[in-house]
Amino acid sequence: MNKVIPHYITLIKFIALFIFVFFSNPIFLERITDIGVQLGLLVYLTIWLLSLCAIIALAFSPFNYLKLCIVLLIAISSASSLSYYQITRQYMELFELEVLLNATENFQDSLTTFPSILLAILLSILGVIGFLLPNIKTKLSLRYKEYLIPISITLALMVAILIFREGEGTKGMPSQFTPIAYSLILLTEKTVQGGQIINTVSISPKISDTGDIIFIMDESMTGDFYDINSNNGISTGINKYNPINFGIASSFANCSITTNVSMRYGISRQDYLADLNNKPSIWQFAKRAGYHTIYLDTQNGQGNLTNNMTDTESIFIDDFIHISDKNTELYRKDIAAAHILSKHLNNNIKDFIYLNKTGAHFPYEGKYPKDKNVFQPTMASTAFNRSYGNLDEVEYPIHGDALTRLKFINSYKNTLLWNVSSFFSELFKVHIEQPYTLIYTSDHGQAFHTGLKKGYGTHCSIKDAAPEEGRVPLVLFSNISHIHKKLQQAAKLNFNKVSQFNLPATLYNLMGYNKQDLEDRYQKSIYSPLDSSNQIFLSKYFVRFGAKPIWNSIHKAPTQLTKTESNNNSTSKPWLTNNKKAAN
């Protein structure tokens, strides 16, 4: 006996689906105005019409597991697109989705910092309910799988536009389908590319006299916030340890993954994507030069490979040391890493160590002890398990007022103050006997939107990336007198002129490889005269279909807040950083 479905169920289905579609596409009307009366508007509205037909067809088709899978896929697509817009106030296109897919391990951190994601998830759940509510027999009822026709046509048109428009052209189109179209392209590319090729080191090193080499990639550290770079900077304690400061450097890119993989494969500006496939890794250079290779990771809570590292690349790593969240409090992970480093610097083994620090990636609260709350007011403690606090205390930067932004910056300053000063204090607590050279930098900086830019995205912007996203510290240390002297001369020559593109040749030269051989294959090292006009970073990194990458200069003046302004409860005005003029 068939169940009698009340007619109001159909009304509820329509209402749920209308709310789902309308509120998950907030720039639909704005996009119509932007396009104006032209052929493009007809294309735009045609795709919208096809998409609505696909949604209605899917909603009024009989239930089956294929329908369930497609509904869930549409819900995830809508939630991801709307979440991105709520955080950044920019529509998620192909390149933005690629960035998100590369940073899925930070989903919990994003959820912690930006609770508007929860609203997007709830809206998508409402959409799922609308799709799956039972149907009464009406003229709208469709037979099995007929919904595949409008869905396929919609996706095909979107993919065609992306290819024709060099990866763009889908702004404002239905968020129910655009991320699916993007994913089809990315999945096809990955399938076609196949496995990673192992490239060999084609140049030979001499015996190196640099001892241990340590490369430290900090996380989300903006160089202007350091006392060694700004008269109003945070007290880092770095000057206690005889550093060679190169001032503000530009990062490879403004995302963790792209900067780290760029460093590990020594990319050049001209052919950076080809270099990822055609150059040997940093580990291979170290192995050929006779180093024991160590990767020290404090970032991934589960100990998985991160920052686009593959199993093929990891073959050349002798020791993978992971500092787990389960065994170490979050704000002590960098201290634990420093303790491990200091042991390796006194073990009479020729080590090359690459460290990914925890640093200051959002959420900032929980990354410093409660009693180190120097800059106030701050954001309240987050309620998720990687921090302390409870749900009643949670406060987020969801309002555009200056006080909330001030709290956001102060929490960042507290994190930087703790994680930098405590790290170097632990690292140099024990006198280091054996020779070593250490390079310290960060994967990218942070933008706090103290200007007119909308949203709360701190980095990984694609278009209109703030210069602060690429402004990072660069400090070297060495207890080998002739290397220390050589680095001092280089710092005087190239203070505030270095790009991270200059670091691979520098690092390989320290390993014993010939400077000229390296500069023929890579960018110049920090020992050669550099031009500050080359301090540019990539924001649009993985390009395709003839699209051009987006390069950004770091030389537009960044903004901060003074200590005086950051220690009161009133709103504050941004100030322009007063950079120091000479290397230490």
Buried (B, 14 or more C-beta within 10 A) or exposed (E): EEEEEEEEEBEEBBEBBEBBBEBBBBBBEEBBEEBEEEEEBEBBEEBBEBBBBBBBBBBBBEEEEEBEEBBBBBBBBBBBBBBBBBBBBBBBBBBBBBBBBBBEBBEBBBBBBBBBBEBBBEBBBBBBBBBBBEBBEEEBEBEEEEBBEBBEBBBEBBBEBBBEBBBBBBBBBBBBBBBBBBBBBBEEEEEEEEEEEEBEBEEEBEEBEBBBBBBBBBBBBBBBBBBBBBEBBBBBBBEEEEBBBBBBBBBBBBBBBBBBBBBBBBBBBEEBEEBBEEBBBBBBBBBBBEBBBBBBBBBBBEBEBBBBBEEEBBEBBBEBBBBBBEEBBBBBBBBBBBBBBBEBBBEEEBBBBBBBBBBBBBBBBBBBBEEBBBBBBBBBBBBBEBBBBEEEEBBBBEEEEBEBBBBBBBBBBBBBBBBBBBBBBBBBEEEBEBBBBBBBBBBBBBBBBBEEBEBBBBBBBBEEBBBBBBBBBBBBBBBBEEBBEBBBEBBEBBBBBBBBBBBBBBBBBBBBBBBEBBBEBBBBBBBBEBEBEBBBBBBBBBBBEEBEBBBBBBBEEBBBBEBEBBBEEEEBEBBEBBBBEEBB
